[in-house]
Amino acid sequence: MLISPAFAQSAGGAGSDPGLIGFLPLILMFVLLWFLLIRPQMKRQKEHRQMVEALQKGDEVIAAGGLVGRITKLTDQYVTLEIAPQTEVLVQRAAVQMPLPKGTIKSLQ
């Protein structure tokens, strides 16, 4: 015989159903992914949405691409920014990245 009887018997027991223990690493990986990636991203999205909804005329903001300006007009989808005297640009509300403290633009000019 090439295979000993003891070795052949132990190999048959290894094919049993692992049950919940087999899925435990997969479950732990999903939980880790949730707390490290998904949950913080959802929190940032919520904060950005609240910031965009709270925008008002006269606020100073930074828009995507680094545009710094003061809000002159607001609509549901767009914001008009005055980036220089007599120079206005129209950007989407979602493009506004961050509000600035009042008087920031005056100190930059």
C-alpha positions in Angstrom: 0.0 0.0 0.0 1.2 3.5 -0.8 -1.0 5.4 1.7 -1.1 4.4 5.3 -4.6 3.7 6.8 -4.2 6.5 9.5 -3.5 9.2 6.9 -6.4 8.1 4.7 -8.8 8.3 7.6 -7.8 11.8 8.6 -8.2 13.1 5.1 -11.9 12.1 5.0 -12.6 14.2 8.1 -11.1 17.4 6.5 -13.9 17.6 3.9 -16.6 18.4 6.5 -18.6 21.7 6.3 -16.7 24.6 8.0 -20.0 26.4 8.8 -19.8 30.0 10.2 -16.0 29.7 10.9 -15.4 29.6 7.2 -17.2 32.9 6.6 -15.7 34.7 9.6 -12.7 36.2 7.7 -15.0 37.5 5.0 -17.4 39.0 7.5 -14.4 40.7 9.4 -13.0 42.1 6.1 -16.4 43.6 5.3 -16.7 45.2 8.8 -13.2 46.6 8.5 -13.9 48.0 5.0 -17.1 49.6 6.3 -15.4 51.4 9.2 -12.3 52.4 7.3 -13.6 53.4 3.9 -17.4 53.5 3.4 -18.6 55.2 6.7 -16.1 58.1 6.6 -16.9 58.8 2.9 -20.6 58.9 3.6 -19.9 61.3 6.5 -17.9 63.6 4.2 -20.7 63.5 1.6 -23.3 64.4 4.2 -21.2 67.3 5.6 -20.6 68.7 2.0 -24.3 68.4 1.2 -25.2 70.4 4.4 -22.6 73.0 3.6 -23.9 73.5 0.0 -27.5 73.8 1.3 -26.4 76.4 3.8 -24.8 78.7 1.2 -26.1 82.3 1.2 -25.6 85.4 -0.9 -22.4 87.2 0.2 -20.6 84.1 1.4 -17.0 83.8 0.4 -16.1 80.4 -1.0 -13.5 78.3 -2.8 -14.9 76.5 -5.8 -13.4 73.5 -7.7 -10.3 74.5 -9.6 -9.3 76.9 -6.9 -11.6 79.8 -7.8 -12.0 82.2 -4.9 -15.1 84.4 -4.9 -18.1 85.9 -3.3 -21.6 84.6 -4.0 -23.7 87.1 -5.7 -26.6 84.9 -6.9 -28.0 81.5 -5.9 -30.3 79.1 -7.8 -31.2 75.5 -7.1 -28.4 74.2 -9.2 -26.0 77.1 -9.8 -24.0 79.7 -7.9 -22.7 83.0 -9.4 -19.3 84.0 -8.0 -17.8 87.4 -8.2 -14.1 86.6 -8.6 -13.0 90.2 -9.4 -14.7 93.5 -9.6 -17.2 93.3 -12.5 -16.2 89.7 -13.2 -18.7 86.9 -12.4 -18.6 83.2 -13.2 -21.4 80.6 -13.0 -20.5 77.3 -11.2 -22.6 74.4 -10.0 -23.4 74.3 -6.3 -21.6 71.0 -5.9 -18.4 72.6 -7.2 -18.2 74.8 -4.1 -15.6 73.1 -1.9 -15.3 75.2 1.2 -16.6 78.4 2.7 -14.1 81.0 3.8 -14.2 83.3 6.8 -15.7 86.8 6.1 -13.1 89.3 4.8 -10.8 86.7 3.4 -11.1 88.0 -0.2 -10.4 91.6 0.9 -7.1 90.4 2.5 -6.0 88.6 -0.6 -6.4 91.6 -3.0 
